[in-house]
Amino acid sequence: MKKEVRIGLIGIIAFALLIFGINYLKGVRMFQASSYYYVEYTNINGLAVSSPVFASGYKVGLVRGIQYNHANPGHVVVEVELDNNMNIPQGSRGELVTEMLGTVKMNLILDLESKTYCQPGDTLPGVVNNGLMGVAEGIMPKVEQLMPKMDSILHS
């Protein structure tokens, strides 16, 4: 009977270590206090759950969930888990930046002149910054018009 109990305990400990290890690799801080805020966007451009959230270039949290806002069609609500010590001033907003390789990161643009702070659970406005890829999308129609002309110039 002792052998079965020992095997059972080892199995339970291994399962707990597996769960803790997976959450650790995903960046989940299981034993640290955190607060949740919401950011509302009209387009999330490929933002994923467990994406990092930055403020002034420093990682302050993670994206915990993404849900479509059925009460306000066309809007997506992103749940953000931030460090408990992070205070977000009123007037701050969340900005999605599309990077060169197509990944999306979230930056919190803090209104540092505000003296009042948002409470956990508040919803912040969100803006999208397409970055260099957005500029390239605007140039592509002009490049497509030039291609036949360039082909004939190079051919001659």
Protein Blocks (a to p, Z undefined) as FASTA:
>chain_A
ZZmmmmmmmmmmmmmmmmmmmmmmnopafkbccdddddddfbeghpaehiacdeehiafb
dcfbdcddfklghiacddddddfklccdehiacdddddfkopacddddddfkbcbdcdeh
iacdddddekjmlmmmmmmmmmmmmmmmmmmmmmZZ
